[in-house]
Amino acid sequence: MSKKFMIIMMGLLVLLLAAMGGGLFMMWSRVAALDQVVNPPVQEESQEAVKEEGEEPEIGPVIPLDSFIANLADPGGNRFLRATMELELANDDFTKEMEKRLPQIRDCILMILPTRRYQDIQTVEGKTALRTEIIAKLNILLKKEAITNIYFTEFVTQ
């Protein structure tokens, strides 16, 4: 074998090793980024605060609602949402009033759900925005800060 052939082969081998190293580096960085998304780092401050306080946050009375089925505002009108939720109240004083106003509450929610598109509610941020809007509208309807949170127990889109 000639020296020229050996130099070309060594150059190709170095180039191949560099390409493999670059590919492995790219795969490793993507796996690390995926791990950050799946298992986000826990903030030490929040864990310490929970340990120091030693108390879990109080949950107010919860009122379950029947399922809601609504057409979404997508073009063509062939997508729908089925959602079941429970309303957390600030205190027990609002329980009787909520039971009396249940038809108004359901109507208010049914007026909000069909205004959403599938793209609006497919992400966690979209669901959070929907929850925030429903809480705000219901508290305006009730003229009090009666509802503190909404828990979705079923959320299906098709």
C-alpha positions as CSV (number, residue, x, y, z in Angstrom):
1,M,0.0,0.0,0.0
2,S,1.1,3.4,-0.8
3,K,1.6,6.3,1.7
4,K,-1.0,8.4,-0.1
5,F,-3.7,5.7,0.3
6,M,-2.9,5.3,4.0
7,I,-3.2,9.1,4.6
8,I,-6.6,9.1,2.8
9,M,-7.8,6.2,4.8
10,M,-6.7,7.8,8.1
11,G,-8.4,11.1,7.1
12,L,-11.7,9.2,6.3
13,L,-11.4,7.4,9.7
14,V,-11.0,10.6,11.6
15,L,-13.9,12.2,9.7
16,L,-16.1,9.2,10.4
17,L,-15.2,9.3,14.1
18,A,-15.9,13.1,14.3
19,A,-19.3,12.5,12.6
20,M,-20.2,9.8,15.0
21,G,-19.2,11.9,18.0
22,G,-21.3,14.8,16.7
23,G,-24.3,12.5,16.3
24,L,-23.9,11.1,19.8
25,F,-23.6,14.6,21.2
26,M,-26.8,15.7,19.5
27,M,-28.7,12.6,20.7
28,W,-27.4,13.1,24.3
29,S,-28.5,16.8,24.3
30,R,-32.0,15.9,23.1
31,V,-32.4,13.2,25.7
32,A,-31.3,15.6,28.4
33,A,-33.7,18.2,27.2
34,L,-36.5,15.6,27.1
35,D,-35.7,14.6,30.7
36,Q,-36.0,18.2,31.7
37,V,-39.5,18.4,30.2
38,V,-40.6,15.0,31.7
39,N,-39.0,15.5,35.1
40,P,-38.7,19.2,35.8
41,P,-36.2,20.2,38.4
42,V,-37.8,20.7,41.8
43,Q,-37.3,24.1,43.3
44,E,-35.6,23.7,46.7
45,E,-37.2,26.9,48.1
46,S,-40.8,25.6,47.6
47,Q,-39.9,22.2,49.2
48,E,-38.3,24.0,52.1
49,A,-41.3,26.3,52.6
50,V,-43.6,23.2,52.7
51,K,-41.4,21.5,55.2
52,E,-41.1,24.6,57.4
53,E,-44.9,25.2,57.3
54,G,-45.8,21.6,57.8
55,E,-49.3,22.3,56.7
56,E,-51.1,21.4,53.6
57,P,-53.3,24.1,52.0
58,E,-56.9,24.0,53.0
59,I,-59.3,22.9,50.4
60,G,-62.8,24.4,50.6
61,P,-66.0,22.6,49.9
62,V,-66.2,21.1,46.4
63,I,-69.4,20.9,44.3
64,P,-69.4,18.4,41.5
65,L,-71.1,19.4,38.2
66,D,-72.5,17.1,35.5
67,S,-70.6,16.6,32.3
68,F,-70.6,19.3,29.7
69,I,-70.6,18.5,26.0
70,A,-70.1,21.4,23.6
71,N,-69.1,21.9,19.9
72,L,-65.8,23.7,19.5
73,A,-65.5,26.8,17.4
74,D,-63.3,25.0,14.8
75,P,-64.1,25.5,11.1
76,G,-66.4,22.8,9.9
77,G,-67.9,22.3,13.4
78,N,-66.8,18.6,13.6
79,R,-64.9,18.8,16.9
80,F,-66.4,18.7,20.3
81,L,-65.4,18.8,24.0
82,R,-66.7,16.7,26.8
83,A,-65.6,18.1,30.2
84,T,-66.6,17.3,33.8
85,M,-65.5,19.7,36.5
86,E,-65.8,20.3,40.2
87,L,-66.0,23.8,41.7
88,E,-64.0,24.6,44.9
89,L,-65.7,27.2,47.1
90,A,-64.1,29.7,49.4
91,N,-66.1,28.4,52.4
92,D,-69.2,26.6,53.4
93,D,-71.4,29.7,53.4
94,F,-71.6,29.6,49.5
95,T,-72.8,26.0,49.3
96,K,-76.5,26.6,49.5
97,E,-76.4,29.6,47.1
98,M,-74.4,27.5,44.6
99,E,-77.0,24.8,44.7
100,K,-79.8,27.4,44.0
101,R,-77.9,29.0,41.2
102,L,-76.8,25.7,39.5
103,P,-78.8,26.3,36.3
104,Q,-77.2,29.8,35.9
105,I,-73.7,28.4,36.6
106,R,-74.2,25.6,34.0
107,D,-75.5,28.2,31.5
108,C,-72.5,30.4,32.0
109,I,-70.1,27.5,31.4
110,L,-72.0,26.4,28.4
111,M,-71.7,29.9,26.9
112,I,-67.9,29.8,27.4
113,L,-67.0,26.3,26.1
114,P,-68.2,26.7,22.5
115,T,-66.1,29.8,22.0
116,R,-62.9,27.8,22.2
117,R,-61.1,26.1,19.4
118,Y,-59.3,22.8,19.6
119,Q,-55.9,24.6,19.3
120,D,-56.8,26.8,22.3
121,I,-57.4,24.0,24.7
122,Q,-55.1,21.3,23.6
123,T,-52.2,22.6,25.8
124,V,-51.9,22.9,29.5
125,E,-51.7,26.7,29.2
126,G,-55.0,26.6,27.2
127,K,-56.8,24.6,29.8
128,T,-55.4,26.9,32.5
129,A,-56.7,29.9,30.6
130,L,-60.1,28.3,30.2
131,R,-60.2,27.5,34.0
132,T,-59.3,31.1,34.8
133,E,-62.0,32.5,32.5
134,I,-64.7,30.3,33.9
135,I,-63.7,31.2,37.5
136,A,-63.8,34.9,36.6
137,K,-67.1,34.8,34.9
138,L,-68.8,32.7,37.6
139,N,-67.5,35.0,40.3
140,I,-68.9,38.0,38.4
141,L,-72.2,36.1,38.1
142,L,-72.3,35.4,41.8
143,K,-71.1,38.9,42.7
144,K,-68.7,37.4,45.2
145,E,-65.3,35.6,45.2
146,A,-67.1,32.4,45.9
147,I,-65.2,30.1,43.6
148,T,-61.5,29.6,44.3
149,N,-60.6,26.8,41.9
150,I,-62.0,24.5,39.3
151,Y,-60.9,20.9,39.0
152,F,-61.3,19.2,35.6
153,T,-62.1,15.5,36.3
154,E,-62.7,14.7,32.7
155,F,-61.5,16.6,29.6
156,V,-61.9,14.9,26.3
157,T,-61.8,16.5,22.8
158,Q,-62.5,14.8,19.5
